[in-house]
Amino acid sequence: MLSRRLFLKSTGLIGCSAAAHPILSSIAFASAPGENRLVVIILRGAMDGLDVFQPYGDPRLRKLRKTLSAGPKNGALDLDGFFAMHPRLEPLMPLWQAGELAFVPAVSTPYRDKRSHFDGQDMLEAGTGTDIDLRNQRDGWLNRLLQQMPGLRSETAYSVGLSDMRILDGPAPAKSWAPEAEFDLGPQAQRLLERVYHDDPLFRAAGGQAMEIAAEGIGRTVADAGPSRDVRALAKFAADRLNDQTRIATFSISGWDSHARQPQVLGRALDRLADAVLTLKQGLGANWSQTTVLAMTEFGRTVAENGSGGTDHGTGGAMLMAGGAVRGGRVVGRWPGLAEGDLYAGRDLMPMRDIRAYAAWALRDLYGLSRDALEQAVFPGLDMQDNPRILA
């Protein structure tokens, strides 16, 4: 029997988005010319970049975070003598050593002070510069990228999961598949769906893989499916598509909102992120060498821990980059410091650069878009500044 709805929809129909829920995730795709691949992972819930990439060389860190572990003495993995990577990302250490993993330590969107997950994620995915732009801009920056690429085929663009991916919303055609919390198809229902898909060359394979993803645990509870089984299935599905005609994929990983019990909350989320990246690498095989992965979050968290063993909504955060096309094994960008006078609003990590600039330079180097198109159409109002040269 069919225990919940299964439906296909266009990205013009905006579904519910639970901004920081640990279960929900989405995936979307688009075809693009050439061999370069781009994967954008939205980390919903505001990842604490100061815990993921720990600036243990800054003497103020231990004063601000007395119980949250930091640095190699507490199990973190030293990267360069100043930053250490959270121990739950140890599976990604070989990528760092191979030059296929990098990060930016102090970035954010232009979103400031209100610290709403929903608004922050909307601005990140819309790629706008102000709240006014956000209200007027209904499409996402990956969709606007598609609109700027002549000859691009986007008929395979779609999303899988419960939360809407605004990043791909817009006039460029895209579709999505969204199960509910449980997906259980009996033989009769499966035969019905197979008949529906059979004569549609676009969705025949897509529908089959979507059902396969559901069988792997998409939409099930963490207890039923395991802590990262759903993310591995999404990443495997993305890799399969990227090995075929797809060149741009985006999906989300939730569960980063760590107001309390941060070691447990963040640890689970990092396990899922590491599994997603490694599943992409394994699934892509030789195509990993032409792949760039950008993992982005809506904002960072406070530099000081709170009384509940966690951190609250902040401003500056971190961005992770991976892939065989990335110039990794290094920290990209500048460090603002944690002294009181260096903080934003006296409480948050000071952003040193607009996170959109790194995405824009990746798009320029991957797909050859002009700077004018990126600064005016894809990311309106952006000043890209100098090229950080994140690609090899």
matplotlib code that plots the C-alpha trace (Angstrom):
import matplotlib.pyplot as plt

x = [0.0, 1.0, 1.4, 2.1, 2.0, 4.4, 4.4, 6.3, 6.1, 7.7, 10.0, 7.6, 5.5, 7.2, 6.9, 7.2, 10.8, 11.6, 14.7, 16.7, 15.0, 17.6, 15.7, 14.7, 16.8, 16.5, 18.4, 18.2, 20.0, 20.6, 22.4, 25.3, 27.7, 31.3, 32.8, 33.2, 30.8, 29.5, 27.8, 26.3, 25.4, 23.2, 23.9, 20.6, 20.6, 23.7, 26.8, 29.3, 32.4, 34.5, 33.9, 34.3, 37.5, 38.9, 41.2, 43.1, 46.0, 43.9, 44.4, 40.9, 39.2, 39.7, 38.5, 35.3, 34.6, 35.5, 33.7, 33.6, 36.8, 39.2, 42.6, 44.7, 45.0, 41.3, 41.3, 40.9, 43.1, 45.8, 45.7, 48.3, 49.5, 46.7, 43.5, 42.4, 39.5, 36.8, 37.6, 34.3, 35.7, 38.6, 37.4, 38.0, 41.6, 43.0, 41.3, 43.0, 46.3, 45.7, 44.8, 41.1, 39.7, 39.8, 37.8, 37.1, 37.0, 35.1, 32.3, 28.6, 25.9, 24.9, 22.2, 22.7, 21.4, 17.9, 19.3, 16.3, 17.0, 14.3, 15.4, 19.0, 18.5, 16.4, 19.1, 21.8, 19.8, 18.4, 21.9, 20.7, 22.4, 19.6, 16.2, 14.6, 16.3, 15.2, 11.5, 11.8, 14.0, 11.9, 14.4, 17.6, 21.2, 21.7, 18.5, 19.9, 23.2, 21.2, 19.6, 23.0, 24.4, 23.5, 22.6, 22.3, 19.9, 18.0, 15.2, 16.7, 16.6, 14.6, 14.8, 14.3, 13.3, 10.9, 12.3, 12.2, 15.5, 15.0, 18.5, 17.1, 13.7, 13.0, 12.2, 14.7, 12.7, 13.1, 11.1, 11.1, 10.1, 9.1, 8.1, 6.6, 8.0, 7.5, 7.5, 6.2, 5.1, 3.3, 3.7, 0.5, 1.4, 4.9, 3.5, 1.2, 4.1, 6.2, 3.4, 3.2, 6.9, 7.3, 6.5, 8.2, 11.9, 12.8, 11.3, 11.6, 15.1, 14.5, 11.4, 13.1, 16.1, 13.8, 12.0, 15.4, 16.4, 13.2, 13.9, 17.4, 15.9, 15.0, 12.2, 12.5, 13.4, 17.1, 16.4, 14.9, 17.4, 20.6, 22.3, 23.6, 22.0, 19.6, 22.5, 24.6, 21.7, 21.3, 25.0, 25.0, 22.0, 23.8, 27.0, 25.1, 23.5, 26.8, 28.4, 25.7, 24.4, 24.0, 26.8, 25.2, 23.6, 22.4, 21.1, 20.7, 21.8, 20.0, 20.6, 23.2, 21.2, 23.3, 21.8, 22.4, 24.5, 26.6, 29.1, 26.4, 24.4, 27.4, 29.0, 26.0, 25.7, 29.5, 29.1, 26.5, 28.5, 31.6, 29.6, 28.0, 31.4, 33.0, 30.0, 30.3, 34.0, 33.5, 30.5, 32.1, 35.2, 37.4, 34.9, 35.9, 38.9, 36.6, 34.2, 33.9, 31.8, 30.8, 29.2, 27.5, 25.4, 23.1, 25.1, 27.5, 27.2, 28.2, 31.9, 31.1, 29.3, 26.0, 24.9, 23.4, 26.6, 25.9, 26.1, 23.5, 22.8, 25.6, 27.0, 30.4, 30.6, 32.7, 32.5, 33.9, 35.2, 36.1, 36.7, 39.5, 39.1, 39.8, 43.1, 42.9, 45.1, 44.9, 42.9, 41.4, 40.8, 41.7, 41.2, 39.6, 40.6, 38.6, 39.6, 36.6, 37.3, 37.5, 34.0, 30.9, 28.4, 30.7, 29.4, 30.0, 32.8, 33.4, 32.8, 35.8, 34.2, 30.8, 30.3, 28.7, 32.1, 33.5, 30.6, 30.8, 34.5, 33.8, 31.2, 33.5, 36.3, 34.1, 31.8, 33.4, 30.6, 31.6, 32.1, 29.3, 26.8, 27.8, 27.7, 24.6, 22.4, 23.5, 24.4, 22.9, 24.9, 27.9, 31.5, 33.5, 36.8, 40.0, 39.9, 40.7, 41.7, 39.9, 40.2, 43.2]
y = [0.0, 3.6, 5.0, 8.5, 10.9, 10.5, 13.4, 15.3, 19.0, 22.0, 24.1, 27.0, 25.2, 25.9, 23.2, 23.4, 24.0, 23.1, 25.3, 23.4, 20.0, 17.2, 14.8, 16.8, 17.2, 17.9, 17.3, 19.0, 18.7, 20.6, 19.7, 21.9, 21.8, 20.7, 18.2, 20.3, 19.3, 21.5, 20.3, 22.8, 21.4, 23.7, 23.1, 24.0, 25.2, 27.4, 25.3, 26.4, 27.0, 27.8, 24.2, 22.5, 24.4, 25.3, 28.3, 26.9, 29.1, 32.2, 32.5, 33.9, 30.7, 28.9, 31.9, 32.1, 28.3, 26.7, 23.4, 22.9, 21.1, 22.8, 22.0, 18.9, 18.4, 17.7, 15.3, 17.7, 17.2, 19.8, 21.4, 24.1, 24.9, 27.4, 25.6, 22.1, 20.1, 18.6, 15.0, 13.8, 14.9, 12.6, 10.5, 13.6, 14.1, 12.1, 14.6, 17.5, 15.7, 15.1, 18.7, 18.0, 19.7, 23.4, 25.8, 29.5, 30.5, 33.8, 34.3, 35.1, 36.3, 40.0, 38.9, 40.7, 40.9, 39.2, 35.7, 33.8, 30.4, 30.8, 34.3, 33.4, 30.3, 32.2, 34.9, 32.2, 30.4, 33.4, 34.9, 38.5, 41.3, 42.8, 42.0, 44.2, 42.3, 39.1, 40.1, 41.1, 38.2, 35.0, 32.8, 31.2, 31.8, 28.4, 29.0, 32.4, 30.6, 28.4, 31.4, 32.8, 29.7, 29.5, 26.1, 24.7, 21.7, 21.9, 19.4, 17.0, 19.5, 18.2, 17.8, 14.9, 15.4, 17.2, 20.7, 23.1, 24.1, 27.7, 27.9, 26.2, 27.9, 30.2, 30.4, 27.8, 24.6, 22.2, 19.5, 17.9, 14.7, 15.0, 12.1, 12.5, 11.1, 7.4, 5.9, 2.3, 1.0, -2.3, -4.3, -3.0, 0.7, 0.1, -1.4, 1.6, 4.0, 2.0, 2.3, 6.0, 6.5, 3.9, 6.2, 9.2, 9.1, 11.9, 10.5, 6.7, 6.5, 9.3, 7.7, 4.4, 5.9, 8.0, 4.9, 3.3, 6.2, 5.9, 2.2, 3.2, 5.4, 8.8, 10.3, 7.7, 8.5, 8.5, 5.7, 3.6, 4.4, 5.1, 8.5, 9.1, 6.4, 9.0, 11.4, 8.6, 7.7, 11.3, 11.6, 8.3, 9.4, 12.8, 11.0, 8.7, 11.7, 13.6, 10.7, 10.9, 14.2, 16.3, 18.8, 20.8, 19.2, 20.7, 19.1, 20.0, 18.5, 19.6, 19.2, 22.0, 24.0, 23.5, 25.6, 22.8, 19.7, 20.9, 18.0, 15.5, 17.7, 18.8, 15.4, 13.7, 16.5, 16.2, 12.4, 13.0, 15.7, 13.5, 10.5, 12.7, 14.0, 10.5, 9.0, 11.6, 10.9, 7.2, 7.4, 9.9, 7.8, 9.4, 12.4, 13.4, 15.1, 17.6, 18.1, 21.1, 20.7, 23.9, 23.3, 26.5, 27.5, 30.4, 32.1, 31.1, 31.0, 33.1, 32.9, 32.3, 29.2, 29.5, 27.9, 24.9, 23.5, 25.0, 28.2, 30.6, 32.2, 34.4, 36.0, 34.9, 31.2, 28.8, 27.3, 23.9, 23.1, 19.7, 17.9, 16.9, 20.3, 22.2, 23.7, 22.2, 21.5, 25.1, 27.8, 30.3, 33.9, 36.0, 35.4, 38.3, 37.3, 36.8, 39.8, 41.8, 44.6, 42.2, 40.8, 41.7, 43.4, 42.3, 38.7, 37.1, 36.2, 39.1, 38.1, 38.9, 38.3, 37.7, 34.0, 34.7, 35.8, 32.3, 30.8, 33.4, 32.8, 29.1, 29.6, 31.9, 29.4, 26.4, 27.7, 30.9, 33.3, 37.0, 39.0, 41.4, 38.5, 37.1, 40.5, 41.8, 38.8, 35.7, 37.5, 41.0, 43.7, 41.5, 42.8, 39.7, 41.5, 39.5, 35.9, 33.6, 30.9, 28.1, 25.8, 23.9]
z = [0.0, -0.4, 3.1, 2.1, -0.8, -3.7, -6.1, -8.8, -8.8, -10.5, -8.5, -8.9, -6.3, -3.0, -0.4, 3.4, 4.7, 8.2, 8.5, 11.1, 11.3, 11.5, 9.2, 6.2, 3.1, -0.6, -3.7, -7.1, -10.4, -13.7, -16.9, -18.0, -20.9, -20.4, -18.0, -14.8, -12.0, -9.1, -6.0, -3.6, -0.1, 2.1, 5.8, 7.4, 11.0, 11.2, 11.5, 14.2, 12.0, 15.1, 16.3, 12.9, 12.0, 15.4, 15.6, 18.6, 17.9, 18.9, 22.7, 23.2, 22.1, 25.4, 27.3, 25.3, 25.2, 28.5, 28.1, 24.3, 23.3, 21.0, 19.5, 19.1, 22.9, 22.9, 19.9, 17.1, 14.0, 13.5, 10.0, 9.9, 13.4, 14.0, 12.9, 13.8, 12.3, 14.5, 15.2, 13.7, 10.3, 10.6, 7.6, 5.5, 6.7, 3.7, 1.4, 3.2, 2.9, -0.8, -1.4, -2.1, 1.0, 2.1, 4.1, 4.5, 8.3, 8.4, 5.8, 5.7, 3.5, 3.8, 6.3, 9.7, 13.2, 12.8, 13.0, 11.6, 10.1, 7.5, 6.4, 6.5, 4.4, 2.0, 1.5, 1.1, -1.6, -3.3, -3.4, -2.7, -0.9, 1.2, 2.7, 0.1, -2.7, -1.1, -1.2, -4.9, -6.0, -6.3, -8.0, -6.6, -7.7, -9.3, -11.4, -12.5, -13.3, -15.7, -17.3, -18.1, -19.8, -23.6, -24.8, -21.3, -21.0, -17.7, -18.4, -15.9, -13.1, -10.1, -6.3, -3.9, -0.3, 1.9, 2.0, -0.9, -2.5, -3.3, -4.7, -7.9, -8.0, -11.0, -14.7, -15.8, -15.9, -13.0, -11.3, -7.9, -6.1, -2.5, -0.3, 3.2, 6.4, 5.4, 2.0, 1.6, -1.8, -2.1, -5.3, -6.8, -6.2, -7.5, -10.8, -11.1, -10.8, -13.2, -15.7, -15.2, -15.7, -18.5, -21.5, -20.1, -21.2, -18.8, -15.6, -16.2, -14.8, -12.4, -10.9, -10.5, -8.7, -6.6, -5.4, -4.8, -2.6, -0.6, 0.0, 1.2, 4.0, 2.6, 4.7, 7.5, 11.0, 12.0, 14.4, 11.6, 8.9, 10.8, 11.3, 7.8, 5.6, 4.0, 3.2, 1.7, -0.5, -1.7, -2.4, -4.3, -6.3, -7.0, -8.1, -10.5, -12.1, -12.3, -14.0, -16.7, -18.2, -15.0, -14.2, -11.3, -8.2, -4.9, -1.7, 1.9, 5.2, 8.3, 12.0, 12.7, 15.2, 18.4, 21.1, 23.6, 23.9, 21.0, 21.0, 20.4, 17.9, 15.9, 16.0, 14.3, 11.7, 10.9, 10.5, 7.9, 6.1, 6.0, 4.7, 2.0, 0.7, 0.8, -1.0, -3.7, -4.1, -4.3, -6.6, -9.0, -9.5, -12.1, -12.4, -8.8, -10.4, -12.2, -9.2, -6.9, -3.7, -1.8, 1.7, 2.8, 5.9, 6.5, 9.3, 12.1, 15.8, 18.8, 19.7, 23.4, 24.5, 26.3, 29.6, 27.9, 26.5, 23.1, 21.1, 19.8, 16.4, 15.2, 12.1, 10.7, 9.9, 7.8, 4.3, 3.4, -0.1, -1.4, -4.7, -7.0, -8.8, -5.5, -4.5, -1.0, 2.0, 2.9, 4.7, 2.2, 3.3, 6.3, 10.0, 11.9, 15.4, 18.6, 20.7, 21.9, 19.5, 16.6, 17.1, 15.2, 17.6, 20.4, 20.2, 16.8, 14.5, 12.1, 8.5, 6.4, 3.0, 1.4, 1.0, -2.4, -3.7, -3.3, -5.1, -7.8, -8.5, -8.6, -11.2, -13.2, -13.2, -13.8, -16.5, -17.8, -16.9, -17.1, -13.9, -14.9, -15.3, -11.9, -10.0, -11.6, -12.6, -10.6, -7.3, -7.7, -5.9, -5.2, -5.3, -6.1, -5.2, -6.0, -7.2, -4.2, -6.7, -5.0, -8.0, -9.1]

ax = plt.figure().add_subplot(projection="3d")
ax.plot(x, y, z, "-o")
ax.set_aspect("equal")
plt.show()
